[in-house]
Amino acid sequence: EVPFCRQTVVEAQPLRHSLCLSPLRSVMAGVAPEGSQFDARNYDTKMNELLSDEGKDFFTSYDEVYDSFDKMGLKENLLRGIYAYGFEKPSAIQQRGIVPFIKGLDVIQQAQSGTGKTATFCSGILQQLDYDLLECQALVLAPTRELAQQIEK
């Protein structure tokens, strides 16, 4: 039987390469120096400093846009699953979000409900899984039980 990870506590690691895919204006990603602690009171100040520092360690947008799932370099079995679920073409957030996940970038997305965020990160995770390895390979955190149940489906 394949072990299934439902609850795991992990120590937060600093982000190295982060990507924010947001059709909205706000920036959601940043880089923390080694050993630093998150301080919510200074978050906006720190983000403004990072943004004004040429943003070499993170992006606020991803320039590559893929208008079909076939062009994203997805595994054949994943493509069959995507089409079997009734997806015909990627949504706007999927056009920019799946490939960065596949490339191993840290991705933070912000968009309205129903735009395809869950399918975006699930596709990226499923693409990277080693199906011969029988251990937990991905951890998905959700802020509410309802969202966690939706993601699980």
Residue pairs with C-beta under 8 A, 6 or more apart in sequence:
2 134
3 134
3 135
3 136
4 136
5 136
5 138
5 139
8 136
8 139
10 139
12 38
14 31
14 32
14 33
14 34
14 36
15 29
15 30
15 31
15 32
15 57
15 58
15 106
16 31
16 57
16 106
17 57
17 58
17 105
17 106
18 29
18 30
18 31
18 57
18 58
18 59
18 105
18 106
18 107
18 108
19 29
19 58
19 59
19 62
19 100
19 105
19 106
19 107
19 108
20 27
20 28
20 29
20 58
20 59
20 60
20 61
20 107
20 108
20 109
20 110
21 61
21 62
21 93
21 96
21 97
21 100
21 107
21 108
21 109
21 110
22 28
22 60
22 61
22 108
22 109
22 110
22 111
23 92
23 93
23 110
23 111
24 110
24 111
26 110
27 47
27 51
27 60
28 108
28 110
29 58
29 59
29 60
29 106
29 108
30 46
30 47
30 50
30 58
31 50
31 57
31 58
32 38
39 46
50 57
50 58
51 60
61 96
62 96
62 97
62 99
62 100
64 96
64 99
65 95
65 96
66 72
66 90
66 95
66 96
66 98
66 99
67 89
67 90
67 95
68 89
68 90
69 79
69 82
69 83
69 87
69 89
69 90
69 98
70 79
72 90
72 98
72 99
72 102
73 99
73 102
74 82
74 98
74 102
74 123
74 127
75 127
78 123
78 126
78 127
81 126
82 119
82 123
87 119
90 98
90 116
91 115
91 116
92 111
92 115
93 109
93 111
93 115
93 116
93 117
93 120
94 116
94 119
94 120
94 123
97 107
97 109
97 117
97 120
97 121
97 124
98 120
98 123
98 124
98 127
100 107
100 124
101 107
101 120
101 121
101 123
101 124
101 125
101 127
101 128
102 124
102 127
102 128
104 128
107 121
107 124
109 117
109 120
109 121
111 117
118 150
118 151
121 140
122 151
125 138
125 140
128 137
128 138
129 137
129 138
130 137
140 148
140 151
142 148
142 151
